[in-house]
Amino acid sequence: MKIGAIAKIIDASILSKGVEVDIVDLSLDSRSAKGLPNELFIAISGPNHEGHDFISELSTKGIKNFIVERDISPIPDCNILKVESSVAAVQAIARTKRKAFTKEVIGITGSNGKTIVKEWLSTILSVRHDVIKSPKSYNSQIGVPLSIWPLSEKHDIGVFEAGISKPNEMAKLASVLSPSIGIFTNIGTAHDEFFDSEDQKISEKLKLFEKSKALIFRTEHTKVSAAINSSFTGEKVSWSTSPGSNSTAQVKITDHQNLEVYFRNNHYSFDSEFRDQASLENLIHSIICALYIGLTEAQIQKGISMINPIKMRLELKRGINNTYLIDDTYNNDLEGLNKALDFMDQQRQLTKRSIILSDFIQNKASLQFYHELNKLLLQKGIDKLIAIGPQLSANKEAFSLPTEFYKDTGSFLESFSQTQFQKELILIKGARQFAFERISMALADKGHKTVLEINLDAVTHNLNFYRSLLKPETKVMVVVKALAYGAGSSEISKLLEFHKVDYLAVAYADEGVMLRQDGVKLPIMVMNASQDDPYKLIEYDLEPEIYSLEQLEAFLKAYRFVNKVLPAHLILNTGMNRLGFNEGDIDALIQKIQNNPHIKIKSVFSHLAASEEKTHEGFTQEQVSLFREYANRIETALNHRPIRHILNSGGIVRHNAFQENMVRLGIGLHGIEVSDLHADKLQNTATLKTVISQVRTVKAGETIGYGRKGKAVNDMVIATIAIGYADGYLRYFGNGNAYVLVNGQRAKTVGNICMDMTMIDVTDLSVTVGDEVVIFGSNPTVSQLAEWGNTIPYEVLTNISGRVKRVFYSE
């Protein structure tokens, strides 16, 4: 679309006029903007990210077209279009794009399974059609329009998902998406709090299909089925696994998970590796839709064989030769590549960047497409491309960045050398057919089988939850000491830096030095800075917590020697009785500050001793009163108002009125709500996993483990798992005091925990060597382990050994 046409579509006021251009790309995120003159940046105001703040910077990078919601000073040669709502504007643009598309568009909604059905159906349809689909789970008021923007007549069919969380949202998505065919997956409890009833939620979701000619659904979802039968006016394509039902399609699932489908008087048979009911339901939705569109049995079976049942997620993990790997071997399309490159942008561990890329199976690409791909990779700072597949090789002339071409994955692995990659960040992005998991295995650090998985999306969710409890002007300091509570301080800190927290806090100077060496630029407070640290703090721009007059004098001496100003954070003791200035120290402290121009007070703070406990609310209020009294004395004497902070994670929830102008977020970021008031609002961030090393039978009367503490009363089957107290699995968890999860089955510990191994009781369970074992995560939780061990979640998390691999991922 031309920028002038867009201005008319969105009824914009022109704040600045530049060259009339064809808009090729839409961007709403400054980090993923390409910096091209035919790109349109849409500035959106959010609670934590303000798009308008990046307009000047983006214009210098080459973007010349902007949609804004507030007055912006004209920028030479730039088109700046002002609207009331940027979200409404991007919806209007997508609505126009959709109206111009005359082929089939499939819309998917429901409580669960939307993304899976979209992915699997797109894979099946791609056997015969050129398919465009929503990237990942783009189903929101912004995600749906962004998904539709690339839609053009070169595509044969579009597959998009739409999700809502509140009433009166679906009508907007329906006007944008206007699906010709619909799939209603199911109804569940998600977002129940915003609806009067389940019937209201179903009715709201059905608004997506008001103009659809056909709607696919399962009759066993009785409320959904009843609502569709009473209100939907198009063709009702229902299916059921219940014999004798009145559905359009009958499906029989055999003992071997073969699917016998009877549709429109025809019989079809499909093989499937899926066993669980949710996956089978998602697959049958996809099969029925493919049959409705006209794919043959053979085409659908080929598509099913291309489906990869692993999770759709980006994983960040350590690789060989001091490399980091971003593992995205689920599929390969342009939208997914952009998301992976955005994820890559957030990682600053290493400056050298490589990408291993397969052909784009679902894209009938021209030479121009590969020229644009080359531009994208250059713009993202990629130093080297490993291109695998005949399509990429056939278009090698389009690539100007250093590139190696291989016909298939086997050819690359045959030539692979352990020294080929050194100290670099490597993105592995491949379509399922290329089996890039073999490349990931070859490049991964071959270490301990025990892994701590960190869900970065959950970390972001928890950060946003705590921010939602704060006033807009309240700053956030996040405590990332002790490897960010065991999660990994550098990786977590980079994520927090992207989400614009205001400060980080570490326990010791060395932790801050490591973050600086890894490229973290946020202000960092060191909470336990020793008198040996000043020159290290100066070199790495770290800010010490000052807790005594003696410490202050030692630091001032060092800072005066190099003619630097000491950026001090004063801690006041109000009842914690750990570190900090007592009331009797404050006059001397004020005098010391007034007499020394080499000191600047960055913040004044205190620690709450029992913020999470209701029984100590009176004591907490006393602490806050004392803190405010002491801080006021300091501010009055200095005629300067530094940042104040006293609330920790528990305090943010239970004592929200005492926000001051900054809070300190620690354990809450990791999904542990110590006040136990809003635990349901947080998401689990960490899952500790290991594997079964051996399975053995132990006869009745025999013993298991050190000290012969485990005793077999009857014949038992014992599995040995690759985790012990050296990994942080406390000895207290032995002798049946804890359970782990193997293939969804609980297995109690047997005997004493060893240094590197633990034995579990798998009698009557279905297990084998190599099976994954969950130590903690969603079940059992960190809090459960803490309760079993008579300790606190902090200890469980921070005890996880450094030899346990950390894998960071984003859905």
Secondary structure as UniProt FT lines:
FT   HELIX           3..9
FT   TURN            10..11
FT   STRAND          13..16
FT   STRAND          25..27
FT   TURN            30..32
FT   TURN            37..38
FT   STRAND          39..42
FT   HELIX           51..54
FT   HELIX           55..61
FT   STRAND          65..68
FT   TURN            76..77
FT   STRAND          79..82
FT   HELIX           86..99
FT   STRAND          104..109
FT   HELIX           114..125
FT   TURN            126..128
FT   STRAND          131..133
FT   TURN            136..137
FT   TURN            141..142
FT   HELIX           143..148
FT   TURN            149..150
FT   TURN            153..154
FT   STRAND          157..161
FT   TURN            167..168
FT   HELIX           170..177
FT   STRAND          181..184
FT   TURN            190..191
FT   HELIX           192..194
FT   HELIX           198..206
FT   HELIX           207..209
FT   TURN            210..211
FT   STRAND          214..218
FT   TURN            219..220
FT   HELIX           222..231
FT   STRAND          235..240
FT   TURN            243..244
FT   STRAND          249..253
FT   TURN            255..256
FT   STRAND          259..263
FT   TURN            264..265
FT   STRAND          266..270
FT   HELIX           277..293
FT   HELIX           297..306
FT   STRAND          314..319
FT   HELIX           320..322
FT   STRAND          324..328
FT   HELIX           334..345
FT   STRAND          353..358
FT   TURN            361..362
FT   HELIX           367..379
FT   TURN            380..381
FT   STRAND          384..388
FT   HELIX           390..394
FT   HELIX           396..398
FT   STRAND          403..406
FT   HELIX           409..415
FT   TURN            418..419
FT   STRAND          425..429
FT   HELIX           432..434
FT   HELIX           437..443
FT   STRAND          451..455
FT   HELIX           456..468
FT   TURN            472..473
FT   STRAND          475..479
FT   HELIX           481..485
FT   TURN            486..487
FT   HELIX           489..498
FT   TURN            499..500
FT   STRAND          503..506
FT   HELIX           509..517
FT   TURN            518..519
FT   STRAND          524..526
FT   TURN            527..528
FT   TURN            531..532
FT   HELIX           534..539
FT   TURN            540..541
FT   STRAND          543..546
FT   HELIX           549..561
FT   TURN            562..563
FT   STRAND          566..572
FT   HELIX           583..585
FT   HELIX           586..594
FT   TURN            597..598
FT   STRAND          599..605
FT   TURN            611..612
FT   HELIX           614..616
FT   HELIX           617..638
FT   STRAND          643..645
FT   HELIX           649..654
FT   HELIX           656..658
FT   TURN            660..661
FT   STRAND          662..665
FT   HELIX           667..670
FT   TURN            674..675
FT   HELIX           679..681
FT   STRAND          686..698
FT   TURN            700..701
FT   STRAND          703..704
FT   HELIX           706..708
FT   STRAND          710..711
FT   STRAND          716..721
FT   HELIX           725..727
FT   HELIX           731..733
FT   TURN            734..737
FT   STRAND          739..742
FT   TURN            743..744
FT   STRAND          745..750
FT   STRAND          758..761
FT   TURN            763..764
FT   TURN            769..770
FT   STRAND          772..776
FT   HELIX           782..788
FT   TURN            789..790
FT   HELIX           793..798
FT   TURN            802..803
FT   STRAND          805..810
//
